[in-house]
Amino acid sequence: MQLNVKRITAAQLRFAAGTQRVTSISARDRVVAARAAAAERLGSTPWTVNSQVPGPWLRGAPVRLAPACTAGLDRALERGGITMRGYDRVLRIAWTLADYDGLTSPGADQVGQALYLRKGMTS
């Protein structure tokens, strides 16, 4: 996954000085917790991280997301905006975002964010 980030200006930096920042340590702690959540969820499978999980399993009964969560993703697939392979990649990213956010499964927000990241990578 690749994300283009615009350069920050000095004015933006001064404005951001009063906001709470995420430290490397707190980000690392969230990543460690997210990986532990994924490993626990995938404990009865041969996989330990979301990137290893095949698409058919992600779309299968054990972890299938509600249609309300995948509506935008389904539309993107139907319109040809993404392929089935891309659909599965979005689901993997959505599960990773949910794990990072401390959720038990992705919601529409995580699927939408994952789709946005996917589209941003192909633009």
N, C-alpha and C positions, 0 to 999 in steps of 0.2 A: 504494500500500500504506500502510495506517495501522495503528499499533500503540499501544494504550493502555498507558501506563506509570503505575504507582502512585507516589504521592509517597513519597519516602524520609524516614525519621525520622532524628533526630540520632543515636540509638543505632545504627542501621544504617550511618550514615555513619562513625561511629567504628570499627565492626567492619570496614568495608570499607577503612579506611585502610591496613591491612597487606597488602592484596591488590594484585597488579600490575594497573595500569589501561592501557587502550588510549588512546594519545594521538591527537589529531586527525591528526597527521602520519603515524603508522603506519596509521591507518584509511584515510587518503587513498592511501597507497602500495598498500595491498591492493586498493582500488577501482580504481586505475590498472592494476594487474597483472591484475585480473579482467576489465576491459574489453579489455585487450590479448589475453588468452586467448580471449575471445569473438570478437574481431575476427579472430584467427588461425583459429579453428575455422570461422568463417563466411566466410572469405576467398574461397571459390569461389562464394559466393551473393550476392544483391543486398543482404544485410543486414549490419549491423556490430555490432548489440547484440541481446541476447536479447529485448527487448521488441518488436522488429520482426518476429521470426520467426513465421510462421503455424503454427497448430496442426497441420495435416496434415503439415507438414515435420517438426515435433517428434515426431510419432507414426510417421514413416516410417522406412524401412530404414536410412538413413545414421546416424541418431542415436537410434533407438528404444532405450528402456531395457529391461532384462531384466524379465520378469514379477515376479520377486522384489522388484525395486525399486519397482514400481508397484502391488503387491498392495493396500495400504491405499487408495490413490487409486482403484483399480478398484472396490473395495467401496463407497467413498463415491459413486461414479458410479452403480453398480447400485442402491444404496439410495435414490437421489434426493437425497443430501446436497449434491451439486454437479451442475452442468450440464456439458455437453461444453465449453462456453466456459470454465467454471471449471476444468475438467480441464486445458485448454491453458494457462490462466494459472498453475496450479500447476506445470506442467512448466517454464514460463519462469522462474518464481521458483527452482525446484530447480536449473536450469542456472546461474542467477545465484549461488546459494549455493555450488554446486560451484566455479564460477570464483573466487569470493571465498575459498574454502578451499584453492585451489590444486590441485584435483582435475581429472582429465581428463574425467570425466562424473559426474553425480549418482548417489548410491547411495540406499539405502532411507532413510538418515538425512536427506539433503537433501530428498527427496520428502516425508517425514514432516514436516519443519520447514516446508516450503512449504505443505503442506496445513493445518497448524496456523495459519500466518499467514493463509491464505485464509479459514479458518473464523473466526478472530478478527476479520477485517475485516468479516464479514457479520453478526456477533453484535450 
